[in-house]
């Protein structure tokens, strides 16, 4: 996904946090976590005067913009941090889908082909897991170790890791337009 450069669109009216959120969206941040350095390079590509020094991209303005997008006053558009990487929240994805086209990002592809191979494979495997079928039949009784197994984690995986993976897969399901999978993952997040 290419975002037109700042001279051809009114990107100069956007704040740095908005540009960072659009950059994360353009990278595929609804379905996979991205490191600050990747987001910084995309921010520099979008708005070189703001995210660079001369001909070189700068990391710190992008880091600050991502931290700002994570703050409650903007509606928590991104989740994550420097160590884990950054991911769009549901609110962030909705904001991007509402605003990205007017800034040249266009509409993303839909379906499993819109995802990176590992996320697409993980969603397919999850649809084939017995927990997904149980949920579809209305059998809602499941334990954390079963959810961890469905996500291909060890049975004793920490709850925080399970939640983080459910968030990632929920974003991927949204990008792919898999409504049943989205509902299942949202239910899992609330249940576990």
C-alpha positions as CSV (number, residue, x, y, z in Angstrom):
1,X,0.0,0.0,0.0
2,X,1.6,3.3,-1.0
3,X,0.6,6.6,0.6
4,X,1.2,9.5,-1.7
5,X,3.8,11.9,-0.8
6,X,3.1,15.0,1.4
7,X,3.0,17.5,-1.5
8,X,0.3,15.7,-3.4
9,X,-2.1,15.2,-0.5
10,X,-3.1,17.4,2.5
11,X,-0.9,15.2,4.8
12,X,0.6,18.4,6.2
13,X,-2.6,18.9,8.1
14,X,-2.2,15.6,10.0
15,X,-0.4,15.4,13.3
16,X,2.6,13.1,13.6
17,X,0.6,10.5,15.5
18,X,-1.9,10.3,12.7
19,X,0.9,9.9,10.1
20,X,2.4,7.1,12.3
21,X,-0.9,5.3,12.5
22,X,-1.4,5.6,8.7
23,X,2.2,4.3,8.3
24,X,1.5,1.3,10.5
25,X,-1.7,0.7,8.5
26,X,0.2,0.8,5.2
27,X,2.7,-1.7,6.6
28,X,-0.1,-4.1,7.5
29,X,-0.2,-3.3,11.2
30,X,-3.8,-4.5,11.6
31,X,-2.7,-8.1,11.1
32,X,0.9,-8.2,12.3
33,X,3.2,-6.3,14.8
34,X,5.8,-4.0,13.3
35,X,9.0,-2.7,14.9
36,X,9.5,1.1,15.5
37,X,12.2,1.1,12.9
38,X,9.9,-0.2,10.2
39,X,7.2,2.4,11.1
40,X,9.9,5.2,11.2
41,X,11.0,4.3,7.6
42,X,7.4,4.4,6.4
43,X,6.8,7.7,8.2
44,X,9.9,9.1,6.5
45,X,8.5,7.9,3.2
46,X,5.2,9.6,3.8
47,X,6.5,12.9,5.4
48,X,10.3,13.2,5.0
49,X,10.5,16.7,6.4
50,X,8.9,15.7,9.6
51,X,10.4,12.3,10.1
52,X,13.9,12.9,8.8
53,X,17.0,14.9,9.2
54,X,18.3,15.9,5.8
55,X,18.3,12.8,3.7
56,X,18.1,10.4,6.6
57,X,15.1,9.0,8.4
58,X,14.9,9.5,12.2
59,X,13.6,7.0,14.6
60,X,12.7,9.2,17.6
61,X,9.9,11.2,16.0
62,X,8.2,8.0,14.9
63,X,8.6,6.5,18.4
64,X,7.1,9.6,20.0
65,X,4.2,9.6,17.5
66,X,3.5,5.9,18.2
67,X,3.5,6.6,21.9
68,X,1.1,9.5,21.4
69,X,-1.3,7.3,19.3
70,X,-1.3,4.8,22.2
71,X,-2.5,7.5,24.7
72,X,-6.1,7.6,25.7
73,X,-6.8,11.2,24.4
74,X,-6.6,9.9,20.8
75,X,-8.7,6.8,21.5
76,X,-5.9,4.3,21.8
77,X,-5.2,3.6,18.2
78,X,-2.2,1.4,18.6
79,X,-1.1,-1.2,21.1
80,X,2.4,-2.5,21.9
81,X,5.7,-1.0,22.7
82,X,9.4,-0.9,21.6
83,X,10.0,-4.5,22.7
84,X,6.9,-6.3,21.3
85,X,6.3,-4.1,18.3
86,X,3.2,-2.1,17.3
87,X,-0.2,-3.2,16.3
88,X,-3.3,-1.3,15.3
89,X,-6.2,-1.6,17.8
90,X,-9.8,-2.0,16.6
91,X,-10.2,1.7,17.0
92,X,-7.0,2.4,15.1
93,X,-8.1,0.2,12.2
94,X,-11.5,1.8,12.1
95,X,-9.8,5.3,12.0
96,X,-7.5,4.2,9.2
97,X,-10.3,2.7,7.2
98,X,-12.2,5.9,7.5
99,X,-9.3,8.2,6.7
100,X,-6.7,6.3,4.6
101,X,-8.4,6.7,1.2
102,X,-8.5,10.5,1.5
103,X,-4.7,10.5,2.1
104,X,-3.9,8.2,-0.8
105,X,-3.6,4.8,1.0
106,X,-6.6,3.4,-0.9
107,X,-8.6,0.4,0.2
108,X,-6.8,-2.7,1.3
109,X,-7.3,-6.1,-0.3
110,X,-9.7,-8.4,1.4
111,X,-9.6,-12.2,2.0
112,X,-6.7,-14.4,3.1
113,X,-4.6,-13.1,0.3
114,X,-4.5,-9.7,2.0
115,X,-2.5,-11.2,4.9
116,X,1.0,-12.3,5.3
117,X,1.4,-16.1,4.9
118,X,1.9,-16.9,8.7
119,X,-1.3,-15.0,9.7
120,X,-3.4,-16.5,6.9
121,X,-2.2,-20.0,7.8
122,X,-2.9,-19.4,11.5
123,X,-6.5,-18.3,10.7
124,X,-7.0,-21.4,8.5
125,X,-5.7,-23.7,11.2
126,X,-7.9,-22.0,13.8
127,X,-11.0,-22.5,11.7
128,X,-10.1,-26.2,11.6
129,X,-9.6,-26.5,15.3
130,X,-12.3,-28.2,17.4
131,X,-12.8,-25.1,19.6
132,X,-14.0,-23.1,16.7
133,X,-16.5,-25.8,15.8
134,X,-17.6,-26.0,19.5
135,X,-18.1,-22.2,19.5
136,X,-20.2,-22.4,16.3
137,X,-22.4,-25.0,17.9
138,X,-22.9,-22.8,21.0
139,X,-20.7,-24.8,23.3
140,X,-18.9,-22.0,25.1
141,X,-17.1,-23.9,27.9
142,X,-13.3,-23.8,27.3
143,X,-10.2,-23.4,29.4
144,X,-7.1,-21.3,28.8
145,X,-5.0,-24.3,28.0
146,X,-7.4,-25.3,25.2
147,X,-7.3,-21.8,23.7
148,X,-3.5,-21.9,24.0
149,X,-3.5,-25.2,22.1
150,X,-5.8,-23.8,19.4
151,X,-3.3,-20.9,18.9
152,X,-0.4,-23.5,18.7
153,X,1.0,-22.4,22.1
154,X,2.2,-24.7,24.9
155,X,-0.7,-25.5,27.3
156,X,1.0,-23.5,30.0
157,X,1.4,-20.3,27.9
158,X,0.9,-17.1,29.9
159,X,-2.5,-15.5,29.6
160,X,-0.9,-12.3,28.4
161,X,0.7,-14.1,25.5
162,X,-2.6,-15.8,24.6
163,X,-4.4,-12.4,24.7
164,X,-1.7,-10.7,22.6
165,X,-2.0,-13.5,19.9
166,X,-5.8,-13.3,20.0
167,X,-5.5,-9.5,19.4
168,X,-3.2,-10.1,16.4
169,X,-5.4,-12.7,14.9
170,X,-8.5,-10.6,15.4
171,X,-6.9,-7.8,13.4
172,X,-5.9,-10.2,10.7
173,X,-9.5,-11.6,10.6
174,X,-10.8,-8.1,10.2
175,X,-8.4,-7.3,7.4
176,X,-9.4,-10.6,5.7
177,X,-13.1,-9.9,6.2
178,X,-13.7,-13.1,8.1
179,X,-16.7,-12.1,10.2
180,X,-17.3,-15.4,12.0
181,X,-13.6,-15.6,12.9
182,X,-13.7,-12.0,14.2
183,X,-16.6,-12.8,16.4
184,X,-15.0,-16.0,17.7
185,X,-11.7,-14.2,18.5
186,X,-13.6,-11.3,20.2
187,X,-15.5,-13.9,22.3
188,X,-12.2,-15.7,23.1
189,X,-10.7,-12.5,24.3
190,X,-13.6,-11.8,26.7
191,X,-13.8,-15.4,27.9
192,X,-10.2,-16.2,28.6
